[in-house]
């Protein structure tokens, strides 16, 4: 990944995570909503944290490991967003942007991992 792409991609992840945080803050809570939203906050913040941590990894192996964790957290976040939408806790409109971005993040992480593993 080149530096310009890394910076833009990090900003993009940050914006999606911030959107999720604001979305969660606006919701009325009942037990199920609270559990699902907490899981979504945990998994989505993990995407960003692992990506940022990976950028300062001490080795290529560590970097691959952090990217792999970001990919797994991205996929987990897609599940929580789908459950929130399908249980009518967030609207389709609210979920569309986030789901679209998460799908693209997954593709970027997966493609990067494939490329990095081929070079190893």
N, C-alpha and C positions, 0 to 999 in steps of 0.2 A: 504494500500500500504506500502510495506517495504521501508526502507531508500535507499537501493541499487537500487531497482527498481525505486523509485522516482527520484534519481539522474540521472540514465541512461535515464529515460523517459523525464526528463526535458532537458537533453542534446539533445535528439532526436528531441524534439519539437523545441528547439533553432536552430538546424541545418536546419530543414525544413523552419523555418521563415527566417533564413539568406539566404537560397537558393532562396526563394521568393523575398526577397529584392534585391538580385543580379540580378535575372531574370528581375524584373521590371526596374532596373537601365539600363539594356542593351537594352531595347526596344525603338523603335522609336515611338514617341507619336503622335497620332491624338486625337481628342476629345473623341471618344468612348474608345480607348485603355487607355487613361488617367483615365477616370472614372472607368473602370473595374479594372485597376491595383491599383488605390487608395482604392477601396473597398476591394480588396484582401489583401492589406497591412494592412488595419485597422482590418479586421476580423482575419487574421493570427497572427498578433501581440497580439490580444486580447486572443487568445488561450493560448499563453505563459504567458502573464501578469496575467490572471485569475488563471492559474495553480499555478504560483509562489505565488500569493497573498493568494490563498487557503491554501497553505502549512503553512502559519502563521495565519490562521483564529483563532479567539478567541473561537469558539465553533464548534461542529459537524455540527450544522445547517448552520453556515456560510461556512464551508468547502464544504458541499453539494451544497450550492448556487454557490460558485465559480466554482466547477466542472461542474455544470449545465451550467454556462455561457461559460465555455471552450468547452463543447459539442456543444452548439448552434453556437459558433464561428467557430468550426471545420466544422459543416454542412454548414454554410454559405460560408466558404472558398471553399468547394467543388463545390458550385454553380458557384462562380466567376472563378475558374480554368476551369470548363466545358465550360462556356461562352467564355472565352479567347481562348480555344482550338477549339471549334466548329465555332468560327468566324474567325479562321485562324490568330489569333494574337500571339499565341504561338504554338509550334509544339506538336505533339502527344508525342514525346520523352520527351520534356520539362514537359509536364503535367503528364506523367505516374508515375514517381517517387513521385511527390507531391500528386497525387490522391491516390496512394497506401498507403502512409504514413497517409494521412488524414482519409482514411477508417479505418485503424488500430487504430488511435487515437480515432475515434468515438466509436469503439468497446470497447476500454479500458475505456474511460470515462463512457459509458453506463453501462458496467459491474460493474464498481466501484460504480456508483450511485445506481444500483439495490442492490448490497451488503450492502452499507451503509444504505440505506433506510430500508432494512430488519432488520438491527441491531438496528434501532431507536425505 
